[in-house]
Amino acid sequence: MPDPADRQAFAERNRRQPSPRAPDVSPSRLLWCVRGVRYLDGLSRAAELTTRPLGAEMVAFLAETMPGSLMRGVPAADLAAAGLDDAAARAHADANTQARFASLPERIRAADRIPADGWRLGSDSLFQGSVLLVAEVLAAFAERSGGDVLLALPDRSEVLAVPAGLPSADRFRMRVVRAWREAMNPVSRGILVTDGVCLRDLEAAPRKDGFELLGWLRR
């Protein structure tokens, strides 16, 4: 049986050892990361993340870019240790996410034509879905389309978008579900709709001009 003096010495050493240090957080590396709600359900510290619900079974959370094309979700305690309150952390993520996709709005507006089956964005393997939180991107889609635009994130590296007025829009749900089933890193088979200002879950979209918005897509 251990000597009481040994136990006391062991306890004293443990008290003197520093507690694990929170990783340094750089405000310049904070971004919004979009994943499916099930992804967060599988994280042991998901409740500690700063989140922003998007609808269509998707949620954005504060993440930090890491070397080697990696990222990590940043717990609120790590943000606090870096001197960032909730509002400041969100503001940094907003600005950095917008900067990451700064060239995209003009490319959308300057496109000679809209592809028959809409757009596919896939240049960012980790943060492609973050374009859904960039107001200028949503505005550019709506302006170029002349109205509502349907958006989906079936894979973390693939955003699909189609003007609601195109004939191919009635096949959009099937396209999204197929892409989601074939995805290497599936996110959601849900669909969002934007008018260039607001982003809404298609399933919860309000009636518009006396009829149900894109009701044929709900069937």
C-alpha positions as CSV (number, residue, x, y, z in Angstrom):
1,M,0.0,0.0,0.0
2,P,1.5,3.4,-0.9
3,D,2.9,5.4,2.0
4,P,0.7,8.4,2.9
5,A,3.7,10.7,2.4
6,D,4.2,9.4,-1.1
7,R,0.5,10.0,-1.9
8,Q,0.8,13.6,-0.5
9,A,3.9,14.2,-2.6
10,F,2.2,12.9,-5.7
11,A,-0.8,15.2,-5.1
12,E,1.5,18.1,-4.6
13,R,3.3,17.5,-7.9
14,N,0.0,17.4,-9.7
15,R,-1.1,20.6,-8.2
16,R,2.1,22.3,-9.4
17,Q,1.8,21.0,-13.0
18,P,0.2,23.6,-15.3
19,S,-3.2,22.7,-16.8
20,P,-3.3,22.0,-20.6
21,R,-2.9,25.3,-22.5
22,A,-5.6,26.2,-24.9
23,P,-4.3,26.4,-28.5
24,D,-3.5,29.9,-29.8
25,V,-6.3,31.3,-31.9
26,S,-5.4,33.7,-34.7
27,P,-8.3,36.1,-35.6
28,S,-7.0,36.2,-39.2
29,R,-7.6,32.4,-39.5
30,L,-11.2,32.3,-38.3
31,L,-13.8,31.3,-40.9
32,W,-17.4,30.1,-41.0
33,C,-17.4,26.4,-41.8
34,V,-20.7,24.8,-43.0
35,R,-21.5,21.1,-42.3
36,G,-24.6,19.0,-41.8
37,V,-26.2,19.0,-38.4
38,R,-25.4,15.3,-38.1
39,Y,-21.7,16.1,-38.5
40,L,-21.9,18.3,-35.4
41,D,-23.9,15.7,-33.5
42,G,-20.9,13.4,-33.9
43,L,-18.4,15.9,-32.3
44,S,-17.8,15.4,-28.6
45,R,-17.4,19.2,-28.0
46,A,-20.0,20.4,-30.4
47,A,-21.9,22.2,-27.6
48,E,-18.8,24.4,-27.1
49,L,-18.7,25.7,-30.7
50,T,-20.1,29.0,-31.8
51,T,-22.8,28.2,-34.4
52,R,-25.2,29.8,-36.9
53,P,-28.1,27.7,-38.2
54,L,-28.7,27.8,-41.9
55,G,-31.7,25.5,-42.4
56,A,-31.9,22.5,-44.8
57,E,-30.2,20.4,-42.1
58,M,-27.0,22.6,-42.3
59,V,-25.2,24.7,-39.7
60,A,-22.2,27.0,-39.8
61,F,-19.7,27.0,-37.0
62,L,-16.6,29.0,-36.2
63,A,-13.4,27.2,-37.4
64,E,-9.8,28.0,-37.7
65,T,-7.7,27.2,-40.8
66,M,-4.7,25.1,-40.1
67,P,-1.5,24.3,-42.1
68,G,-1.8,21.4,-44.6
69,S,-5.4,22.1,-45.7
70,L,-6.8,21.3,-42.3
71,M,-9.2,23.1,-40.0
72,R,-10.5,22.8,-36.5
73,G,-13.7,23.9,-34.8
74,V,-12.8,26.5,-32.2
75,P,-14.5,26.1,-28.7
76,A,-15.7,29.2,-27.0
77,A,-13.1,28.8,-24.3
78,D,-10.3,29.0,-26.8
79,L,-11.8,32.2,-28.2
80,A,-12.0,33.7,-24.8
81,A,-8.4,32.7,-24.0
82,A,-7.4,34.7,-27.2
83,G,-9.3,37.7,-25.9
84,L,-12.2,37.3,-28.3
85,D,-15.8,37.6,-27.2
86,D,-18.6,36.2,-29.2
87,A,-19.3,39.3,-31.2
88,A,-15.7,39.9,-32.1
89,A,-15.1,36.3,-33.1
90,R,-18.2,36.3,-35.4
91,A,-17.1,39.6,-36.9
92,H,-13.6,38.2,-37.8
93,A,-15.2,35.1,-39.3
94,D,-17.6,37.2,-41.3
95,A,-14.8,39.4,-42.7
96,N,-12.4,36.5,-43.4
97,T,-15.1,34.4,-45.1
98,Q,-16.1,37.3,-47.3
99,A,-12.4,37.9,-48.2
100,R,-11.9,34.3,-49.1
101,F,-14.5,34.5,-51.8
102,A,-14.0,38.1,-52.7
103,S,-13.6,37.5,-56.5
104,L,-16.7,35.2,-56.8
105,P,-19.5,37.8,-57.0
106,E,-18.0,39.6,-60.0
107,R,-17.3,36.3,-61.8
108,I,-21.0,35.4,-61.3
109,R,-22.2,38.8,-62.6
110,A,-19.8,38.8,-65.5
111,A,-20.7,35.3,-66.8
112,D,-21.7,35.4,-70.5
113,R,-24.5,32.8,-69.9
114,I,-26.0,30.7,-67.1
115,P,-25.3,27.0,-67.6
116,A,-28.5,25.1,-68.5
117,D,-28.3,23.1,-65.2
118,G,-27.1,26.1,-63.1
119,W,-23.8,26.6,-61.4
120,R,-21.4,24.2,-59.7
121,L,-18.8,25.7,-57.3
122,G,-16.1,23.3,-56.2
123,S,-12.7,25.1,-55.8
124,D,-12.5,24.9,-52.0
125,S,-12.3,21.4,-50.5
126,L,-13.0,22.4,-46.9
127,F,-14.9,25.7,-47.0
128,Q,-16.9,25.7,-50.2
129,G,-20.2,25.8,-48.3
130,S,-19.1,29.0,-46.6
131,V,-20.2,31.0,-49.7
132,L,-23.7,30.5,-48.4
133,L,-22.8,33.1,-45.7
134,V,-21.4,35.7,-48.0
135,A,-24.1,38.3,-48.7
136,E,-22.4,39.5,-51.9
137,V,-22.4,36.0,-53.4
138,L,-26.1,35.6,-52.7
139,A,-26.8,39.0,-54.2
140,A,-24.7,38.2,-57.3
141,F,-26.6,35.0,-57.9
142,A,-30.0,36.7,-57.6
143,E,-29.0,39.6,-59.8
144,R,-27.6,37.4,-62.6
145,S,-30.6,35.1,-62.4
146,G,-33.2,37.9,-62.2
147,G,-35.0,36.3,-59.3
148,D,-34.8,33.5,-56.7
149,V,-32.0,31.0,-56.7
150,L,-32.0,27.5,-55.3
151,L,-28.8,26.4,-53.5
152,A,-27.5,23.1,-52.1
153,L,-24.4,21.7,-50.4
154,P,-24.5,18.0,-51.0
155,D,-20.8,17.6,-50.4
156,R,-18.5,19.8,-48.3
157,S,-16.6,20.7,-51.5
158,E,-19.6,21.3,-53.8
159,V,-22.2,24.0,-53.9
160,L,-24.9,23.7,-56.5
161,A,-27.1,26.7,-57.6
162,V,-29.8,27.1,-60.2
163,P,-32.1,30.0,-61.0
164,A,-35.6,29.1,-59.9
165,G,-37.0,30.3,-63.3
166,L,-34.9,27.8,-65.4
167,P,-36.6,24.7,-66.8
168,S,-33.9,22.6,-65.1
169,A,-35.0,23.8,-61.7
170,D,-37.7,21.2,-61.5
171,R,-34.9,18.5,-61.6
172,F,-32.8,20.2,-59.0
173,R,-33.9,18.1,-56.1
174,M,-33.1,14.9,-57.9
175,R,-29.7,16.3,-58.8
176,V,-28.9,17.3,-55.2
177,V,-30.0,13.9,-53.8
178,R,-27.9,12.1,-56.4
179,A,-24.8,14.2,-55.6
180,W,-25.4,13.8,-51.9
181,R,-25.6,10.0,-52.2
182,E,-22.3,9.9,-54.3
183,A,-20.5,12.4,-52.0
184,M,-17.2,11.6,-50.4
185,N,-18.0,14.0,-47.6
186,P,-21.8,14.4,-47.6
187,V,-23.4,17.4,-46.0
188,S,-27.1,17.7,-46.8
189,R,-29.7,16.8,-49.4
190,G,-31.7,19.8,-48.3
191,I,-32.3,22.9,-50.5
192,L,-32.0,26.6,-49.6
193,V,-33.5,29.5,-51.6
194,T,-32.3,33.1,-51.7
195,D,-33.7,36.3,-53.2
196,G,-30.3,37.9,-52.9
197,V,-31.0,39.3,-49.5
198,C,-32.3,36.4,-47.4
199,L,-31.4,32.7,-47.2
200,R,-34.2,30.4,-46.3
201,D,-34.9,26.7,-46.1
202,L,-37.0,25.8,-49.1
203,E,-39.2,23.6,-47.0
204,A,-40.0,26.5,-44.7
205,A,-40.1,29.2,-47.4
206,P,-43.2,31.5,-47.1
207,R,-45.9,31.9,-49.7
208,K,-45.1,34.5,-52.3
209,D,-47.4,36.5,-54.6
210,G,-50.4,34.4,-53.6
211,F,-48.9,31.0,-54.4
212,E,-46.6,28.6,-52.6
213,L,-43.0,29.3,-53.6
214,L,-41.8,26.5,-55.8
215,G,-44.4,24.2,-54.5
216,W,-43.7,21.6,-57.2
217,L,-40.3,21.1,-55.6
218,R,-41.8,20.0,-52.3
219,R,-43.4,16.9,-53.8
